[in-house]
Amino acid sequence: MSEDAVSPGPEIRRGLWHLMRWRRDVRRFRTDPVEAAVLDRCLSAFALAPSVGLSEPWRLIRVQSPEARAAVITNFETCNAEALTRYQGAQAGLYASLKLAGLREAPEQFAVFCDDATGKGAGLGAGTMPEARAYSVVGAITLFWLALRAEGLGLGWVSILEPARLACDLAVPESWRFIGYLCVGIPETEAETPELERAGWERRAPALIMETR
């Protein structure tokens, strides 16, 4: 039996829980470049991710050009300004003070899409729930997130973007559905508590919400 096939022991379990506690959604990055070999290792997590019907519908755009990044920043700033108008009083002031993206600092950035028209997997499991393909992409991103954390890197998932505009700016096929924009790099600081909780925006639920039928 190969070493990779050995059942996980206490050390691996402790390491996994440590990664989950310190995963964090990072918005404050150092501008240091990410070593290519390290990034490649982390991206290989996509190859290990589960997907409905083994469809592997994730599609990544590595956003590097100044023009593409400027378009993303403009998209974010427009959407963020609109979002601010939904809040009032003290909550509006708090929202305006939050740093919600590391678009100007993160050395690596990826736009992640789901290919809804993929023929891979022959539609198995997606006939009744076609959204399962998008769920598969989200699951793959989670593995990528943990892999980055294991390498001392952080990920910030930017959701304050207009999907149709982003897809147009990046010139992706019509069948690609936008899932998330990911900023990757070395975090400025390490913290176990979410930044939004530290800022006073929201707190984690004290317990899992689960019912029995």
DOKEZA-881336 format. One record per residue: y, z, x of N, C-alpha, C in turn. Coordinates in steps of 0.02 Angstrom, whole numbers, plus 50000, padded with zeros to 5 digits. Example, Ala and Ser with C-alpha at 12.3 -4.5 7.8 and 13.67 -1.06 7.14 Angstrom:
BEGIN
497165039050660497755039050615498355039050660;498885035450642499475035750684500025039450645;
//
This chain:
BEGIN
499405000050043500005000050000500625000050044;501094995650029501704995250069502145001350058;502605002450105503055008150099503475007650035;503675001550017504085000549957503715002249893;503045002249896502645003449836502485010849825;502665015049873502525022249867502945025249810;502625029449770502985032649715503565036749741;504135036649706504715040449728504565047949732;504815051149785504725058249794505375061949781;505385068449795505975072549782506595070049818;506525067649879507115065449918507445059349884;507035054649860507305048849826507635050749761;507325055349724507625057649661508295060949674;508325065249725508965068449740509495063349759;509285058349798509755053149819510025049149760;509575047749712509795043949653510305047849613;510165054249601510635058249562511295059149599;511265059449665511885059949705512295053549696;511975047749698512325041449689512655041049621;512295043249569512575042949501513165047649493;513125053549524513695058249519514305055649555;514215052149610514775049849651514935042449642;514655039449589514765032249578515505030649568;515815033349517516535032749502516775025549493;517245024749449517605018449440518215018849484;518225014949538518735015649590519325011049576;519925013649581520535009649572520965009649636;520805014249681521205015049742520765013349803;520905007549833520495005049888520885004749953;520515005650008520785003650073520734996050078;521154993050118521154985750124520674983150178;520314987750211519844985750264519334980750235;519164975550274518674970750250517974973950244;517574971350199516894973650191516444969450235;516024972750274515574969150319515124964550278;515064958350302514694953250264513974955250251;513634957950302512934959750294512854965250242;513324969950240513294975350191513394972650121;513874968250113514004965250047513394961350023;513084957650069512494953750050511924958350027;511844963950061511324968750040511454971149969;512074972749956512244975249889512154969949835;512344963849851512264958449802511534956949787;511094958649834510384957449822510114961949767;510504967049746510304971249690510224967049626;510594961549620510534957349561509824954549555;509514953149613508844950349612508324955449589;508504961849589508034967149568508164969349496;508694966749465508894969149399508444966249344;508334970249292507954967649234508384962949193;508064958249159508424953749115507964951549058;508254950449000507864948548942507514941948955;506854941748946506464935748957506464933249029;506664937549075506754935749145507234929749151;507764930049110508244924549107508754924649163;508864930549193509354931349248510004927449233;510344929149178510914925149156511564926549192;511564931049241512194932649275512444926849318;513084925849315513414920749356514034923949387;514114923449453514654926749488515134921649518;515774923149513516294919449549516604924349599;516564922749663516884926849714517614924449719;518064928749698518774926849692519124928449758;519304923349796519594924449862520264921049872;520384915449841521004911749856521604915549829;522174914949864522794918249840522984915849770;522864909449755523044906749690522634909949634;521984910449646521544913349594521694920749584;521804924249639521964931449633522634932549598;523114928249613523764928849580523694927849505;523264923149484523164921949413522844927949379;522384931249414522064937249386522574942849379;522994943749429523514949049426523994947749368;524204941449360524654939849305524314941249238;523694939449232523304940849171523284948249157;523124952149208523094959449200523764962349180;524294960449215524954963349200525184961749129;525034955749106525214953849037524824958148987;524174958748998523754962648952523914970148955;524074972549015524224979549023524884981348988;525374976948993526014978148959525914978248883;525494973848858525344973748786524984980148766;524514982348807524134988448792524594994448788;525094994648830525565000348831525925001048764;526044995548730526404995848666525994999148611;525345000148622524925003248571524965010848574;525295013548624525355020748632526075022848623;526175029148605526845031648595526925038548625;527545040448638527695047148661527375048848728;527125054948732526825057448794526235053248816;525845050848766525255046848784525465040248816;526015037248792526265031148822526495032448894;526815038048905527035039848972526455040849019;525925044048994525335045149035524995038549050;524945034248999524625027649011525005023849065;525665023749060526075020049108525995022649179;525795028949186525725031949253525035030649284;524565028249243523885027349268523835021049311;523455021649364523275015649404522615013149377;522625007349346522035004949309521674999149343;521904997149401521554991749437521764991749510;521294989449552521444988749623521494981549644;521804977549602521814970349612522204968149675;522694972049694523094970149753522794972749818;522344977649814522074980749875521354978949889;520934978249838520214977349849520074971049889;519724971549945519604965749987519114960749957;518654963249914518174958749882518244959249806;518234953549773518314953449700517854948149671;517534950049615517054945649583517184945349507;517174939449480517174938649407516444937349387;516184941349342515484940849323515434938249251;515004933249242514914930049178514184930149157;514064928949093513394928049066513334920849043;512814917349067512704910449047512294910548982;512624909848926512284910048861511854903948848;511944898648888511574892548878510994891748927;510854896848966510324896149016509654894648982;509274890149014508604888748989508074893149021;508284896849072507804901349106507584906849058;506944908049055506674913049010506474910148942;506654903748930506474900148869506644904048805;507184908048809507424911548749507014917648730;506514919548770506094925348753506524931648745;506464934948688506824941248677507544940348655;507804934248657508504933048640508584929548573;508034927948540508084924548476508394928948422;508184935248419508464939848370509074943448396;509134944048462509704947548492509964943548551;510334938148538510594934148594511064938148639;511354943548612511794947648654511414951348708;510744951248704510334954548756510444951448824;510644945148825510804941948890511404945448922;511924946748881512514950148908512334957248930;511904960548891511684967348910511324967048977;510944961748989510584961049052511074960549110;511634956949100512134956349152512454963149167;512594966949114512884973649124512404978049163;511754977649146511264981649183511244979749257;511294973249271511294970949341511914973549378;512484973449344513094976049375513004983449393;512664987249350512554994349363512154995249427;511634991149437511244991749499511674989849559;512084984749552512544982749606513014988549622;513264991949570513714997549578513395003149620;512775004749603512425010049639512275007949711;512115001649721511984999149789512614999649831;513184997949803513814998649839513955005849858;513825010449811513945017549824513495019949881;512875017449884512415019449937512665017150005;513085012050007513365009550070514055012450084;514275017250043514935020250053515505016150024;515335011149983515845006949952515955009049879;516485006649850516635008149781516745001849741;516695002549675516804996949629517284999149574;517744994749557518194995949501518104990349450;517914992149389517794987149336518434986249296;518744980449301519374979049267519234975749200;519424979049146519304976249079519954974349043;520524975849074521164974149042521354967149062;520964962449035521064955349050520914951248988;521224945548981521094941048925520534936248946;519934936848918519354933048942519454925448942;519724922648888519794915348884520264912748939;520794916448950521274914349002520944914749071;520564920049084520234920849148519734915149159;519334913649108518844908349113519184901649128;519764900549097520134894349109520414894149179;520704899649201520994899949269520464898949323;519854901249310519324900649360518894894449348;519054890649296518724884249282517964884849278;517724889349236517004890349228516754886449168;516104885049165515824881349108515934884949042;515964881248987516094884248922515544889048900;514934888148925514384892448905514384899148940;514844900148988514874906449024515324911348987;515044916948968515424922248934515654927448985;516294929048985516554933949032516284940949017;516034944349069515774951149061516214956249096;516404955049158516814959949193517104957349258;517674960049276517994958349339517924964449385;517614963349443517434968949487517834968749552;518164974249567518504975249631518054979449675;517954977349737517494980649782517824982049849;517704987949875517974989749941517844997049957;518164999450010518085006450030518585010649990;518345015749955518815019949916519295023649962;519905024549938520395028549975520165035749980;519885038349926519655045349924518985045549887;518635051049897517995052149862518085057649811;517795056849752517845061949701517255061449653;517005067249633516445067349585516705066849513;517325068949502517615068949435517975062249423;517875059049364518215052749350518975053449355;519305048149379520025048349388520395049449322;520145046449268520475047449203520435054649180;519895058049199519845065149181520325069249224;520375067549288520835071149332521555070149310;521705064249282522395062749260522555065749192;522035068349158522155071449093522125066649035;521845060649045521805055748991521225057348943;520655059148970520065060548929519575064748969;519095067748935518595071848968517905069248949;517435070448993516745068548978516485072748920;516035069848880515715073548826515305079348855;515315085148825514945090848851514195090148845;513965085748800513245084948790513105077948763;512485075748773512275069348748512245069348671;512525064248641512495063648568511845060148550;511385063848520510735060948503510475064248439;510215060248394509935062748332509195061048329;508845064648286508135063448275508015061248204;507625056248195507455053748128506705054748115;
//
